[in-house]
Amino acid sequence: MTGRRLAVWILSALFGVAGAFGIVFAFRTTFERFSYASALLVFLALGSLAFIWLDYFLKTSYLRR
């Protein structure tokens, strides 16, 4: 269970980082022009979305049913 819970945190964080970088590069901009606050919000939004689905698929029960 601990390994799966750790995997949920790590994978969701990686998904958030990859999504933030992907969006910045898809719009052909920089983090300075995109704003660090906006990049943080994208990271949190995508990471949270990944966290919810990883919790469901890996059955870690962070989110109660």
Sequence and secondary structure as in RCSB ss.txt:
>XXXX:A:sequence
MTGRRLAVWILSALFGVAGAFGIVFAFRTTFERFSYASALLVFLALGSLAFIWLDYFLKTSYLRR
>XXXX:A:secstr
 HHHHHHHHHHHHHHHHHHHHHHHHHTT  HHHH HHHHHHHHHHHHHHHHHHHHHHHT  SS  
